[in-house]
């Protein structure tokens, strides 16, 4: 059974799968509303970006996640 998530824009339930091409949004309309909020700077990343290089621990963690995703049979992670 596919996972069900709420659309970030309207909170409508959305099945996470190929039948939902706009996931996590329920529709193209909700996707464009969200994009508009980001482009008008209504949304923002709460933590300022750092100019410091990533630590070795962070790099190792990223490599571990990438290896795990490469092993996943879910085609969503391979496109």
Z-matrix of the N, CA and C atoms (Angstrom, degrees):
N
C 1 1.456
C 2 1.531 1 109.25
N 3 1.343 2 117.14 1 126.48
C 4 1.461 3 119.77 2 -179.45
C 5 1.532 4 111.12 3 -65.79
N 6 1.318 5 114.86 4 150.88
C 7 1.460 6 120.50 5 177.17
C 8 1.526 7 109.01 6 -68.95
N 9 1.313 8 115.59 7 151.33
C 10 1.452 9 120.89 8 177.99
C 11 1.522 10 108.25 9 -116.80
N 12 1.334 11 115.75 10 130.11
C 13 1.462 12 121.83 11 179.42
C 14 1.532 13 108.20 12 -123.94
N 15 1.314 14 115.95 13 162.51
C 16 1.462 15 120.12 14 175.82
C 17 1.523 16 109.10 15 -94.37
N 18 1.317 17 115.59 16 138.07
C 19 1.463 18 121.54 17 175.46
C 20 1.528 19 107.93 18 -59.52
N 21 1.342 20 118.26 19 128.85
C 22 1.457 21 120.46 20 -179.16
C 23 1.535 22 113.58 21 -63.70
N 24 1.314 23 117.57 22 -20.35
C 25 1.460 24 120.81 23 -176.87
C 26 1.532 25 112.39 24 -91.69
N 27 1.345 26 117.22 25 -50.61
C 28 1.467 27 120.22 26 -173.91
C 29 1.526 28 114.08 27 -113.96
N 30 1.328 29 116.63 28 -4.18
C 31 1.476 30 122.83 29 178.75
C 32 1.527 31 114.73 30 70.86
N 33 1.330 32 118.63 31 9.05
C 34 1.462 33 121.46 32 176.73
C 35 1.519 34 108.91 33 -70.20
N 36 1.322 35 117.73 34 144.95
C 37 1.465 36 121.94 35 178.92
C 38 1.520 37 111.82 36 -67.63
N 39 1.332 38 116.44 37 137.22
C 40 1.467 39 122.64 38 -179.29
C 41 1.520 40 107.92 39 -132.72
N 42 1.343 41 117.63 40 128.64
C 43 1.464 42 120.61 41 174.86
C 44 1.517 43 108.47 42 -77.77
N 45 1.337 44 116.24 43 133.50
C 46 1.467 45 121.45 44 -179.23
C 47 1.516 46 107.99 45 -85.94
N 48 1.319 47 116.22 46 98.31
C 49 1.456 48 120.70 47 -179.99
C 50 1.513 49 110.62 48 -174.53
N 51 1.332 50 116.36 49 179.00
C 52 1.464 51 121.18 50 -176.81
C 53 1.535 52 113.27 51 -61.37
N 54 1.336 53 116.92 52 -23.56
C 55 1.465 54 119.76 53 179.50
C 56 1.537 55 112.05 54 -72.93
N 57 1.327 56 117.04 55 -8.47
C 58 1.470 57 122.19 56 179.48
C 59 1.533 58 109.04 57 -118.22
N 60 1.333 59 117.97 58 82.95
C 61 1.467 60 120.47 59 -173.53
C 62 1.535 61 115.02 60 -66.78
N 63 1.333 62 117.94 61 -17.66
C 64 1.463 63 120.14 62 -177.90
C 65 1.527 64 112.30 63 -101.87
N 66 1.341 65 117.01 64 10.97
C 67 1.466 66 120.16 65 -176.22
C 68 1.513 67 111.87 66 -51.94
N 69 1.269 68 119.90 67 138.40
C 70 1.460 69 128.74 68 10.87
C 71 1.527 70 113.63 69 -84.54
N 72 1.332 71 117.67 70 4.31
C 73 1.463 72 120.67 71 179.50
C 74 1.518 73 109.69 72 -86.04
N 75 1.334 74 115.69 73 154.69
C 76 1.470 75 119.58 74 -178.91
C 77 1.529 76 111.54 75 -82.28
N 78 1.332 77 117.64 76 -21.38
C 79 1.463 78 120.47 77 -175.90
C 80 1.526 79 110.64 78 -155.82
N 81 1.315 80 115.22 79 167.90
C 82 1.461 81 121.19 80 175.89
C 83 1.532 82 109.76 81 -61.99
N 84 1.322 83 117.08 82 -36.20
C 85 1.465 84 121.84 83 179.20
C 86 1.524 85 110.91 84 -58.64
N 87 1.334 86 117.10 85 -49.69
C 88 1.466 87 120.43 86 -179.64
C 89 1.528 88 110.80 87 -65.50
N 90 1.327 89 116.67 88 -35.83
C 91 1.465 90 120.82 89 177.46
C 92 1.531 91 110.59 90 -62.58
N 93 1.332 92 116.93 91 -42.93
C 94 1.462 93 121.09 92 -179.51
C 95 1.531 94 111.99 93 -71.65
N 96 1.329 95 117.44 94 -33.49
C 97 1.463 96 120.25 95 175.71
C 98 1.521 97 109.29 96 -61.50
N 99 1.337 98 116.65 97 -45.60
C 100 1.465 99 121.08 98 179.34
C 101 1.529 100 110.99 99 -62.94
N 102 1.323 101 116.87 100 -44.35
C 103 1.461 102 120.87 101 178.28
C 104 1.532 103 110.47 102 -59.07
N 105 1.339 104 116.52 103 -42.17
C 106 1.459 105 120.71 104 178.47
C 107 1.520 106 112.33 105 -62.31
N 108 1.346 107 116.60 106 -37.66
C 109 1.467 108 120.04 107 177.90
C 110 1.522 109 110.91 108 -64.65
N 111 1.330 110 117.14 109 -39.74
C 112 1.467 111 120.06 110 178.06
C 113 1.526 112 110.62 111 -69.20
N 114 1.328 113 117.17 112 -42.38
C 115 1.476 114 119.33 113 -176.66
C 116 1.526 115 112.11 114 -69.99
N 117 1.335 116 117.54 115 -28.28
C 118 1.464 117 119.70 116 177.10
C 119 1.527 118 111.63 117 -88.16
N 120 1.327 119 115.80 118 3.59
C 121 1.456 120 124.29 119 179.69
C 122 1.524 121 113.14 120 64.07
N 123 1.352 122 117.03 121 26.44
C 124 1.461 123 120.92 122 171.08
C 125 1.526 124 109.34 123 -71.21
N 126 1.322 125 116.24 124 -31.77
C 127 1.473 126 122.53 125 175.40
C 128 1.517 127 107.85 126 -102.93
N 129 1.326 128 116.18 127 150.46
C 130 1.462 129 120.18 128 176.12
C 131 1.520 130 109.44 129 -154.98
N 132 1.306 131 116.15 130 162.24
C 133 1.460 132 122.41 131 175.14
C 134 1.515 133 106.51 132 -81.09
N 135 1.327 134 116.67 133 128.21
C 136 1.460 135 120.32 134 -171.22
C 137 1.524 136 114.22 135 -72.28
N 138 1.306 137 117.97 136 -26.55
C 139 1.456 138 120.81 137 -178.18
C 140 1.525 139 109.07 138 -104.99
N 141 1.322 140 118.04 139 127.59
C 142 1.469 141 119.52 140 178.59
C 143 1.533 142 111.40 141 -60.87
N 144 1.310 143 116.02 142 144.23
C 145 1.456 144 120.38 143 177.01
C 146 1.518 145 109.73 144 -70.57
N 147 1.301 146 116.07 145 144.69
C 148 1.451 147 121.67 146 -178.83
C 149 1.520 148 109.54 147 -101.54
N 150 1.326 149 116.94 148 145.26
C 151 1.459 150 121.39 149 176.22
C 152 1.521 151 111.84 150 -87.51
N 153 1.344 152 116.83 151 -1.61
C 154 1.450 153 120.57 152 -179.57
C 155 1.531 154 110.36 153 -73.07
N 156 1.335 155 117.61 154 141.11
C 157 1.465 156 119.36 155 176.91
C 158 1.532 157 110.22 156 -66.66
N 159 1.325 158 115.43 157 154.74
C 160 1.457 159 119.90 158 178.62
C 161 1.519 160 110.52 159 -64.18
N 162 1.298 161 114.67 160 143.72
C 163 1.464 162 118.73 161 177.61
C 164 1.523 163 109.44 162 -75.93
N 165 1.325 164 116.09 163 165.77
C 166 1.467 165 121.34 164 179.05
C 167 1.520 166 110.11 165 -61.85
N 168 1.347 167 117.29 166 -36.47
C 169 1.458 168 120.59 167 179.39
C 170 1.529 169 111.04 168 -63.19
N 171 1.316 170 116.95 169 -42.00
C 172 1.460 171 120.57 170 179.77
C 173 1.525 172 110.13 171 -66.17
N 174 1.304 173 117.80 172 -41.06
C 175 1.471 174 121.24 173 179.18
C 176 1.524 175 110.81 174 -63.60
N 177 1.324 176 116.75 175 -41.84
C 178 1.460 177 120.95 176 178.74
C 179 1.527 178 110.14 177 -64.59
N 180 1.319 179 116.48 178 -39.38
C 181 1.461 180 121.30 179 179.34
C 182 1.530 181 110.34 180 -63.91
N 183 1.327 182 116.82 181 -43.51
C 184 1.465 183 121.11 182 179.01
C 185 1.526 184 110.36 183 -63.16
N 186 1.314 185 117.64 184 -42.85
C 187 1.463 186 121.06 185 178.35
C 188 1.524 187 110.93 186 -62.26
N 189 1.328 188 117.03 187 -38.97
C 190 1.464 189 121.59 188 179.10
C 191 1.533 190 110.29 189 -63.98
N 192 1.321 191 116.92 190 -43.07
C 193 1.467 192 121.05 191 179.25
C 194 1.530 193 110.20 192 -65.37
N 195 1.338 194 117.49 193 -43.41
C 196 1.465 195 120.68 194 179.88
C 197 1.523 196 111.05 195 -62.11
N 198 1.340 197 117.40 196 -39.55
C 199 1.461 198 120.78 197 178.15
C 200 1.528 199 110.50 198 -65.12
N 201 1.323 200 116.66 199 -40.68
C 202 1.456 201 121.12 200 179.11
C 203 1.537 202 110.34 201 -64.04
N 204 1.335 203 117.40 202 -43.20
C 205 1.455 204 120.71 203 179.67
C 206 1.525 205 111.69 204 -67.20
N 207 1.333 206 117.65 205 -34.18
C 208 1.466 207 121.30 206 178.34
C 209 1.524 208 110.98 207 -64.18
N 210 1.331 209 117.13 208 -31.96
C 211 1.467 210 121.91 209 179.74
C 212 1.523 211 111.66 210 -79.87
N 213 1.321 212 117.79 211 -18.10
C 214 1.463 213 122.11 212 -177.02
C 215 1.522 214 110.25 213 -64.47
N 216 1.320 215 115.91 214 140.75
C 217 1.461 216 120.74 215 178.03
C 218 1.518 217 111.70 216 -85.71
N 219 1.313 218 117.66 217 -7.49
C 220 1.464 219 122.16 218 -179.43
C 221 1.526 220 109.12 219 -73.74
N 222 1.329 221 117.53 220 119.83
C 223 1.463 222 121.41 221 -176.97
C 224 1.521 223 112.37 222 -68.33
N 225 1.328 224 118.21 223 -15.41
C 226 1.456 225 121.49 224 179.63
C 227 1.515 226 111.32 225 -57.98
N 228 1.324 227 117.82 226 -36.52
C 229 1.452 228 122.69 227 -176.55
C 230 1.530 229 112.81 228 -83.91
N 231 1.320 230 118.08 229 -6.85
C 232 1.462 231 120.12 230 -175.02
C 233 1.520 232 113.01 231 -107.60
N 234 1.308 233 118.08 232 -2.50
C 235 1.474 234 120.10 233 -178.93
C 236 1.494 235 111.78 234 -86.15
